[in-house]
Amino acid sequence: MKSTVSIGKIEDVEIPEDLPYAGALKQLVKDATGTGVTVNIDSFYTSEPVELHNFVDTITYRFATDEDDDEEFLAYCVCSRPVELYREVKFDGTICVSNVTDIEVSNTAISTEQIAVRMKKFLSIG
């Protein structure tokens, strides 16, 4: 997995409306606002897992394809301690899978095993 220091305000990223995955990227920006980690629109699209961090908070993401309907989506994990947010978002911004875990108390919305399998499959985490 490629790991890159990426410090900045993700909320300042300008997302072109004609970007095919603009809806998914807008959701990521919303979820990662306040982390101090940002993205570079010009090199954002990748089918390989990428980790962006500022030495404290982390965004791990990649584009993947749903095996059932061949629809592409953005899978990402925003980790801003103690909260870890994992999502799979369609290009139009529709959230397909969402899980929030409080790392300190292991409180999670979806079973830890199910989400761990998805995070390993799509993001190579775990």
C-alpha positions in Angstrom: 0.0 0.0 0.0 1.3 3.5 -0.9 1.5 5.8 2.1 1.8 9.5 1.7 2.0 12.5 4.0 -0.9 14.8 2.9 -1.5 17.7 5.2 -4.2 20.3 4.6 -7.8 21.1 4.7 -9.8 18.6 2.7 -12.8 20.9 3.0 -11.0 23.4 0.7 -10.7 20.8 -2.2 -12.6 22.0 -5.2 -14.5 19.0 -6.8 -15.3 19.5 -10.5 -19.0 18.7 -11.2 -18.1 16.7 -14.3 -15.9 14.3 -12.4 -17.5 10.9 -12.7 -17.1 10.1 -9.0 -17.9 13.6 -7.7 -20.7 12.4 -5.5 -18.4 9.8 -3.8 -15.6 12.3 -3.3 -18.0 14.9 -1.8 -19.0 12.3 0.8 -15.4 11.6 1.6 -14.7 15.3 2.0 -17.7 15.6 4.3 -16.5 12.6 6.4 -12.9 13.7 6.6 -13.5 17.4 7.3 -11.5 18.5 10.3 -8.9 15.7 10.1 -6.1 17.9 8.6 -5.6 15.3 5.9 -6.3 16.3 2.3 -6.5 14.8 -1.2 -5.0 15.8 -4.6 -7.8 15.7 -7.2 -5.3 15.3 -10.1 -3.9 12.0 -8.7 -6.9 10.8 -6.6 -8.3 8.0 -8.8 -6.6 4.6 -8.1 -7.5 1.0 -8.0 -4.7 0.3 -5.5 -5.1 1.1 -1.8 -3.6 4.5 -0.8 -3.0 5.8 2.7 -2.9 9.6 3.2 -1.9 10.8 6.6 -0.7 13.7 8.7 1.0 11.6 11.3 -2.1 11.6 13.5 -5.2 11.0 11.3 -5.5 8.8 8.2 -7.6 8.4 5.1 -7.2 5.1 3.3 -9.1 4.6 0.0 -9.3 3.0 -3.4 -11.8 2.5 -6.2 -13.3 -1.0 -6.5 -15.9 -2.8 -8.5 -19.0 -4.5 -7.1 -18.8 -8.2 -8.1 -22.6 -8.5 -8.2 -23.4 -5.7 -10.6 -20.0 -4.5 -12.0 -20.7 -1.0 -10.6 -17.6 0.9 -9.5 -17.5 2.6 -6.0 -15.1 4.3 -3.7 -14.1 2.4 -0.5 -12.5 4.4 2.2 -11.6 4.5 5.9 -11.2 7.8 7.8 -9.4 7.2 11.1 -9.4 10.2 13.4 -8.8 8.7 16.9 -10.8 7.4 18.6 -13.2 7.1 15.7 -12.8 5.0 12.6 -15.3 5.4 9.8 -15.5 2.9 6.9 -17.7 3.5 3.9 -18.4 2.2 0.4 -19.9 5.0 -1.7 -21.3 4.8 -5.3 -20.1 7.5 -7.7 -23.4 9.4 -7.3 -22.8 9.7 -3.5 -25.1 6.9 -2.4 -23.7 5.2 0.7 -23.8 1.4 0.2 -21.9 0.2 3.3 -21.2 2.3 6.4 -19.6 1.5 9.7 -18.3 3.7 12.6 -16.2 2.2 15.3 -15.1 3.8 18.5 -11.7 2.2 18.8 -11.4 2.8 22.5 -14.6 0.9 23.4 -14.9 -1.3 20.2 -18.5 0.0 19.7 -19.5 -0.7 16.1 -22.6 -0.6 14.0 -21.8 -3.7 11.9 -20.2 -6.8 13.2 -16.5 -6.3 13.6 -15.8 -9.5 11.6 -17.9 -8.4 8.6 -16.3 -5.0 8.4 -12.8 -6.4 8.9 -13.3 -8.7 5.9 -14.5 -5.8 3.7 -11.6 -3.5 4.8 -9.1 -6.2 4.1 -10.6 -7.0 0.7 -10.9 -3.4 -0.5 -8.3 -1.5 1.4 -5.7 -4.1 2.4 -6.2 -3.1 6.1 -6.1 -5.7 8.8 
